[in-house]
Amino acid sequence: MVSKADGLRARKMARTREGIAATALDMFADRGYEQVTIEEIAAAAEVAPSTVYRHFVTKEQLALHYIGGGLAGVLDRLRAIPVDAPIGDALSEALIGALARYDETVDVPRALAAQDLMAANPAVRAAMHGEVAEFRRELAEEMRHRLAGAADTVVPALAGALVAAVYELAIEAWHAAGGRTPSRQFAAEAIEVLALGGIPLPRQDVGSARGSLDALLAANADAPATSRHRAANRS
């Protein structure tokens, strides 16, 4: 059980972290990302540089505070769901729940500015790719615990890649909509497309040695029709 003192300390740390991130993003928008130093951010936020580094190891992490934070929320929610829950339901619940929390709490103007900053800065984009890669690795590890029979297959890694892709798509679509449409709505639409087989993926027998592109294309010539047939059967 968390004591009252621990709760107060945690809330104070959260306020400090949020204040540092808000100050940093405002300075990035005003002066340019490359022109702002950690020391200047600390001075403007009225904290020591060591406090900034305690919360954000790099300047790129500061820039991503309003974008990538929801990834950790997906993992936290998934780990709280019973391991015997259906995998698809558990992943959807964790992802939609984390994005709903994002929609309800995010500072919209700063989050939109952070997206613009990431689009314009290669270092920030690279940092985001790193965060997504780490998320995929952690999610795949969680999936291995839940899918004992498929732990040594590509399924856990594929699950991590798909969830990460839907998360990124939802945030990017939210940004394109100017923050007016909830990110969870875009995620729900993407999950529905995946669930109904709306994307005609290449089909190849497991263990098959068919390496010819022509053979692969021929084997998948009916994929769109097959996908529509599956969708109709599920409706």
Phi, psi and omega in degrees: 000135181281128180286165179298320180296318179295322179295318178296319180296318180295319179293322178295318178296321179295319178295319179296315180299315181295320179296319178296314182297317180296317179299315182298313183295322177297321179291321177299316182293326184279319188245345184103139185302312185292336185275354184255133179255162177299321180298321178291322177297315180300316180297317181293327180273357179061045174225169177281151176305325179297329178292320177300313182292335178293327181265327184225113185293326182228164176293328178297322177298323176299316182295333184265002185306321184269005181244305190271354184299332182292340180299316178297326178296325178298313181296317180299316181292320180296318181293339179274351180272136180308142184292341180269004176291147177306134187301313181300317179295319182296315180295317180296316181298317181295316183291310181295321179296318179294319179289327176297318177297319177300312181301322186281335189244345187291145172279099190302309181302319181288325178294320177295319178296323179295322176297317178297319179297315180297319181297331185265348188237114182300323182294321179290320177298318179297321178295321178295319177300322178295319179295320179294320179297319178293321176299315179300319180295315181293321179292320178299321178295319177297321180293328178296326177290327184273337183242069184304320182286345182238018185299329183261014178257184179280354187301311180301316180293322178296320178299316179299318180294318181293315180296318178298319180296318180294320178300310181298317179300316182296317180291320179295319179293321176301317179296315180298330179274007179069022179076009184274337178251130183302139180298328181296333178292318178295321179296318180297321178295318180294319179297321179296318178299315180295317183295327182271001181069033183287348178254115183285089180282151176300142178247132179212133181300135178299131179086355180289148181257018180295108182254354183281130178297321179298318180295321180294318179295320179295321181293338184251015183299330182260012185302314180300318179295320179298319180297318180294322180297318179295319180297319180295322181293332182273344183278000000 
